[in-house]
Amino acid sequence: MTTEHLDTETLHKIFVQPRTAHQFTQQDVSDEQLRAIYDLTKMGPTAFNSQPLRLTFLRSTTARERLLPHVAPSNQPQIQQAPVSAILSFDTQWVDKFEKFNPPMAHAAQKFSREESRLHSAEQSATLSAGYLITAVRALGLSAGPMTGANFSAINQEFFPDGNQRAFMIVNIGYSTPTPYKRNPRFSFEEVAEIL
Ligand SMILES: Cc1cc2nc3c(=O)[nH]c(=O)nc-3n(C[C@H](O)[C@H](O)[C@H](O)COP(=O)(O)O)c2cc1C
């Protein structure tokens, strides 16, 4: 099934106008908004429909303080200021859930007997889902600030000591104040694409 072509204004609102958020207003983000973000994110395609992305939303000061020592100093004020900081991780045990997420293909679990291929697939699909999440945040009128300037081994120790999840990105979510610096250029189609 294909979708109807969105109008130019809507496309601009989702893809062109939003900037990466580095500073946020005081406006809160509700639990309902976080659920709405997930309900859009989860519909994006993942390998075998595996949906390995896991989300840990930090709202309280106590929760945020557990993350702060493990992010780059320049990223700390962004986390302190954002109404919500999400730790994005992937499920290292995703193969055990084949019967739930893809009953007809449950036999494919055996393709992932090697840990390396299990983790690679989970990280790849969860990273794609991070993109869907950022787009969902924007489509819902909020701003997203993705960050990887952090010590993810230390974050895993702090939040996922049993090894069942591996963190790979933090996304601050809220209402951005106007970005103070000029946008950097994007590559043109001719510079990066070829049609064979
Ligand atoms: C995977 C990823 C990692 C990033 N890590 C950081 C980070 O650690 N700290 C930060 O301030 N910005 C970080 N950014 C923000 C980027 O610098 C920003 O999205 C990019 O420059 C585009 O900015 P624009 O949306 O304003 O055009 C990251 C973005 C992505 C997608």
Ligand as a Chemical Component Dictionary entry (heavy atoms), coordinates in Angstrom:
data_LIG
# 
_chem_comp.id                   LIG 
_chem_comp.type                 NON-POLYMER 
_chem_comp.pdbx_formal_charge   0 
_chem_comp.three_letter_code    LIG 
# 
loop_
_chem_comp_atom.comp_id 
_chem_comp_atom.atom_id 
_chem_comp_atom.alt_atom_id 
_chem_comp_atom.type_symbol 
_chem_comp_atom.charge 
_chem_comp_atom.model_Cartn_x 
_chem_comp_atom.model_Cartn_y 
_chem_comp_atom.model_Cartn_z 
_chem_comp_atom.pdbx_ordinal 
LIG C1  C1  C 0 23.843 10.252 15.637 1  
LIG C2  C2  C 0 23.926 11.695 16.076 2  
LIG C3  C3  C 0 24.783 12.047 17.107 3  
LIG C4  C4  C 0 24.849 13.377 17.550 4  
LIG N1  N1  N 0 25.602 13.677 18.668 5  
LIG C5  C5  C 0 25.546 14.924 19.175 6  
LIG C6  C6  C 0 26.162 15.216 20.420 7  
LIG O1  O1  O 0 26.759 14.352 21.076 8  
LIG N2  N2  N 0 26.060 16.499 20.892 9  
LIG C7  C7  C 0 25.390 17.478 20.208 10 
LIG O2  O2  O 0 25.317 18.609 20.706 11 
LIG N3  N3  N 0 24.782 17.226 19.018 12 
LIG C8  C8  C 0 24.830 15.979 18.505 13 
LIG N4  N4  N 0 24.185 15.694 17.317 14 
LIG C9  C9  C 0 23.484 16.772 16.598 15 
LIG C10 C10 C 0 24.057 17.044 15.187 16 
LIG O3  O3  O 0 25.233 17.779 15.261 17 
LIG C11 C11 C 0 22.972 17.784 14.366 18 
LIG O4  O4  O 0 21.854 16.923 14.265 19 
LIG C12 C12 C 0 23.431 18.158 12.948 20 
LIG O5  O5  O 0 24.505 19.032 13.005 21 
LIG C13 C13 C 0 22.296 18.786 12.139 22 
LIG O6  O6  O 0 21.844 19.982 12.723 23 
LIG P1  P1  P 0 20.496 20.736 12.205 24 
LIG O7  O7  O 0 19.369 19.766 12.460 25 
LIG O8  O8  O 0 20.374 21.951 13.067 26 
LIG O9  O9  O 0 20.675 21.033 10.777 27 
LIG C14 C14 C 0 24.085 14.375 16.895 28 
LIG C15 C15 C 0 23.200 14.005 15.851 29 
LIG C16 C16 C 0 23.104 12.688 15.468 30 
LIG C17 C17 C 0 22.081 12.305 14.413 31 
# 
loop_
_chem_comp_bond.comp_id 
_chem_comp_bond.atom_id_1 
_chem_comp_bond.atom_id_2 
_chem_comp_bond.value_order 
_chem_comp_bond.pdbx_ordinal 
LIG C1  C2  SING 1  
LIG C2  C3  SING 2  
LIG C2  C16 DOUB 3  
LIG C3  C4  DOUB 4  
LIG C4  N1  SING 5  
LIG C4  C14 SING 6  
LIG N1  C5  DOUB 7  
LIG C5  C6  SING 8  
LIG C5  C8  SING 9  
LIG C6  O1  DOUB 10 
LIG C6  N2  SING 11 
LIG N2  C7  SING 12 
LIG C7  O2  DOUB 13 
LIG C7  N3  SING 14 
LIG N3  C8  DOUB 15 
LIG C8  N4  SING 16 
LIG N4  C9  SING 17 
LIG N4  C14 SING 18 
LIG C9  C10 SING 19 
LIG C10 O3  SING 20 
LIG C10 C11 SING 21 
LIG C11 O4  SING 22 
LIG C11 C12 SING 23 
LIG C12 O5  SING 24 
LIG C12 C13 SING 25 
LIG C13 O6  SING 26 
LIG O6  P1  SING 27 
LIG P1  O7  DOUB 28 
LIG P1  O8  SING 29 
LIG P1  O9  SING 30 
LIG C14 C15 DOUB 31 
LIG C15 C16 SING 32 
LIG C16 C17 SING 33 
# 
